[in-house]
């Protein structure tokens, strides 16, 4: 079982970056919710959230949550600001495991594949609290710029936010070797359906077909 903690950046009294009619805390929660739903498609995944609604949580508490449950991976989702454009990802700028570097490479590349014609700002390192204080491999992604009109237009599209989420999920699936759940069998609604096969001039042919169908478990009769 792979334990994954999903962290929607900011929340409550901390709106994060604001611009073009958007608030970072809302966009991140939407993306994280989509990621969580998409991860339900996979086997042996245990998903936890630092927040599932608009509430304020200290950065140290977000990391502590992941540490308490013994998570295998921590993903913090953010939206950038400052006049730039594009996507970038961060891991801790201190000592990190080789798995942390590998996960960043894989997930970053899968997000870029999913979101199409967006500038790749690169794989970076920083001393963000949620990267520094978590005991497991951790990644923070900055998904476009809320104060860039072109980026903001994309962030207002539910379809584009789904693409962002799908990229993160495909990356985690690849990084952790996750397998998709088999399709659910069709539900039995309890109804019986009658099917008329055809008419025969020769009764023996009709009797032969009825016998063959009965051998296969069908309730066949001649009428």
C-alpha positions as CSV (number, residue, x, y, z in Angstrom):
1,X,0.0,0.0,0.0
2,X,1.3,3.4,-1.0
3,X,0.4,6.2,1.4
4,X,0.1,9.6,-0.3
5,X,-0.6,12.9,1.3
6,X,-2.1,15.6,-0.9
7,X,-1.6,19.2,0.3
8,X,-3.7,22.0,-1.2
9,X,-1.6,25.1,-0.6
10,X,-2.9,27.9,1.6
11,X,-6.5,28.1,2.8
12,X,-8.8,29.9,5.3
13,X,-7.4,33.3,6.2
14,X,-4.4,32.7,3.9
15,X,-5.7,33.1,0.3
16,X,-2.3,32.7,-1.2
17,X,-1.6,34.6,-4.5
18,X,-4.6,36.5,-5.9
19,X,-5.1,37.8,-9.4
20,X,-7.4,37.9,-12.4
21,X,-10.5,37.0,-10.3
22,X,-8.8,33.9,-8.8
23,X,-7.5,32.9,-5.4
24,X,-4.7,30.4,-5.1
25,X,-6.3,28.6,-2.2
26,X,-9.4,27.8,-4.3
27,X,-7.4,26.6,-7.4
28,X,-5.2,24.4,-5.4
29,X,-8.1,22.7,-3.6
30,X,-9.8,22.0,-6.9
31,X,-6.6,20.5,-8.3
32,X,-6.0,18.4,-5.2
33,X,-9.6,17.1,-5.1
34,X,-9.3,16.0,-8.7
35,X,-6.0,14.3,-8.0
36,X,-7.6,12.4,-5.1
37,X,-10.5,11.3,-7.2
38,X,-8.3,10.1,-10.1
39,X,-6.1,8.1,-7.7
40,X,-9.2,6.0,-6.9
41,X,-8.7,4.4,-10.3
42,X,-5.6,2.7,-8.9
43,X,-5.0,-0.3,-6.6
44,X,-3.2,-0.2,-3.3
45,X,-3.2,3.6,-2.8
46,X,-4.1,5.2,0.5
47,X,-4.8,8.9,0.0
48,X,-4.8,11.5,2.8
49,X,-5.4,15.2,2.6
50,X,-4.1,18.1,4.7
51,X,-7.3,19.9,4.0
52,X,-10.5,19.2,2.1
53,X,-12.2,22.5,2.6
54,X,-11.3,26.2,3.0
55,X,-9.5,26.1,6.3
56,X,-6.1,27.5,7.5
57,X,-3.5,25.0,8.6
58,X,0.0,25.9,9.7
59,X,2.8,24.7,7.4
60,X,4.4,22.7,10.2
61,X,1.2,20.9,10.9
62,X,0.8,19.9,7.3
63,X,4.2,18.2,7.5
64,X,3.4,16.8,10.9
65,X,0.3,15.1,9.5
66,X,2.3,13.3,6.9
67,X,4.9,12.3,9.4
68,X,2.3,10.9,11.8
69,X,0.7,8.6,9.3
70,X,4.1,7.4,7.9
71,X,3.4,8.6,4.4
72,X,5.4,7.4,1.5
73,X,5.0,10.6,-0.5
74,X,3.9,14.2,0.2
75,X,2.6,16.4,-2.7
76,X,2.0,20.1,-2.1
77,X,0.1,21.9,-4.9
78,X,0.5,25.7,-5.5
79,X,-0.1,28.4,-8.0
80,X,2.7,30.9,-8.8
81,X,2.7,34.7,-8.9
82,X,5.2,37.4,-9.8
83,X,4.7,38.1,-13.4
84,X,6.1,34.9,-15.0
85,X,4.5,32.1,-16.8
86,X,4.6,28.3,-16.8
87,X,5.1,25.3,-14.6
88,X,7.9,24.4,-12.1
89,X,8.5,21.9,-9.3
90,X,10.5,21.9,-6.1
91,X,12.2,19.5,-3.8
92,X,14.2,20.3,-0.6
93,X,17.5,22.0,-1.2
94,X,19.3,20.0,1.5
95,X,20.1,16.3,1.6
96,X,17.4,14.3,-0.2
97,X,17.1,10.7,-1.1
98,X,17.6,9.4,-4.7
99,X,13.9,8.5,-4.7
100,X,13.0,12.2,-4.1
101,X,15.0,13.2,-7.1
102,X,13.5,10.4,-9.2
103,X,10.0,11.2,-8.2
104,X,10.5,14.9,-9.1
105,X,11.9,14.0,-12.5
106,X,9.0,11.6,-13.3
107,X,6.1,13.7,-12.0
108,X,7.4,17.0,-13.5
109,X,7.8,15.4,-16.9
110,X,4.3,13.8,-16.8
111,X,2.7,17.1,-15.8
112,X,4.4,18.9,-18.7
113,X,3.1,16.2,-21.1
114,X,-0.4,16.6,-19.8
115,X,-0.7,20.4,-19.9
116,X,0.7,20.9,-23.4
117,X,1.9,24.3,-24.6
118,X,3.1,25.7,-21.3
119,X,6.5,27.0,-20.5
120,X,8.7,24.5,-18.6
121,X,10.4,26.6,-15.8
122,X,12.4,23.6,-14.6
123,X,13.0,21.3,-11.7
124,X,14.2,23.3,-8.8
125,X,15.1,23.1,-5.1
126,X,14.1,25.3,-2.2
127,X,13.9,25.3,1.6
128,X,10.1,25.4,1.8
129,X,8.8,24.2,5.2
130,X,6.7,21.4,3.8
131,X,9.7,20.0,2.0
132,X,12.1,20.6,4.8
133,X,10.0,19.2,7.7
134,X,8.6,16.1,6.0
135,X,10.3,12.8,6.7
136,X,9.4,11.2,3.3
137,X,10.1,12.2,-0.3
138,X,8.2,15.5,-0.9
139,X,7.4,17.6,-4.0
140,X,5.9,21.0,-4.3
141,X,4.5,22.1,-7.7
142,X,3.8,25.6,-8.9
143,X,1.1,25.4,-11.5
144,X,1.2,28.5,-13.7
145,X,1.0,32.2,-12.7
146,X,-2.3,33.6,-11.2
147,X,-1.2,37.1,-12.1
148,X,-0.5,36.4,-15.7
149,X,-3.7,36.9,-17.9
150,X,-2.9,34.0,-20.2
151,X,-2.1,31.5,-17.4
152,X,-5.1,32.7,-15.4
153,X,-7.4,32.0,-18.4
154,X,-6.1,28.4,-18.3
155,X,-6.6,28.1,-14.6
156,X,-10.2,29.2,-15.0
157,X,-10.8,26.2,-17.2
158,X,-12.1,23.1,-15.4
159,X,-10.8,21.0,-18.3
160,X,-7.3,22.4,-17.9
161,X,-7.3,21.8,-14.1
162,X,-8.2,18.2,-14.9
163,X,-5.2,18.0,-17.2
164,X,-3.0,19.3,-14.4
165,X,-4.4,16.8,-12.0
166,X,-4.0,13.9,-14.6
167,X,-0.4,14.8,-15.1
168,X,0.3,14.6,-11.4
169,X,-1.5,11.3,-11.1
170,X,0.2,9.7,-14.2
171,X,3.5,10.8,-12.7
172,X,2.8,9.2,-9.3
173,X,1.4,6.0,-11.0
174,X,4.7,5.8,-12.9
175,X,6.9,6.6,-10.0
176,X,5.3,4.1,-7.6
177,X,4.4,1.4,-10.2
178,X,0.6,1.8,-9.5
179,X,-1.7,-0.5,-11.3
180,X,-5.2,0.5,-12.4
181,X,-8.2,-1.4,-10.8
182,X,-9.9,-3.9,-13.2
183,X,-13.2,-2.6,-14.6
184,X,-16.2,-3.3,-12.4
185,X,-18.5,-6.1,-13.6
186,X,-21.9,-4.9,-14.9
187,X,-24.5,-4.7,-12.2
188,X,-27.3,-7.3,-12.2
189,X,-30.6,-5.3,-12.1
190,X,-32.6,-8.4,-11.3
191,X,-34.7,-8.1,-14.5
192,X,-35.2,-10.9,-17.0
193,X,-35.0,-10.2,-20.6
194,X,-36.5,-12.4,-23.3
195,X,-34.8,-12.7,-26.7
196,X,-36.5,-14.2,-29.7
197,X,-34.0,-16.0,-32.0
198,X,-36.0,-16.7,-35.1
199,X,-38.6,-19.0,-36.7
200,X,-38.0,-22.4,-38.3
201,X,-40.0,-24.3,-40.8
202,X,-38.4,-27.6,-39.7
203,X,-39.3,-28.4,-36.1
204,X,-36.2,-30.6,-35.7
205,X,-34.0,-27.5,-36.4
206,X,-35.9,-25.6,-33.7
207,X,-35.5,-28.5,-31.3
208,X,-31.8,-28.8,-32.0
209,X,-31.3,-25.1,-31.3
210,X,-33.3,-25.3,-28.1
211,X,-31.2,-28.2,-26.9
212,X,-27.9,-26.4,-27.7
213,X,-29.1,-23.3,-25.8
214,X,-30.2,-25.3,-22.8
215,X,-26.7,-27.0,-22.6
216,X,-25.3,-23.5,-22.4
217,X,-27.6,-22.7,-19.5
218,X,-30.2,-20.7,-21.3
219,X,-33.9,-21.1,-20.6
220,X,-35.0,-21.9,-24.2
221,X,-38.4,-23.1,-25.3
222,X,-40.3,-23.6,-28.5
223,X,-43.5,-21.5,-28.9
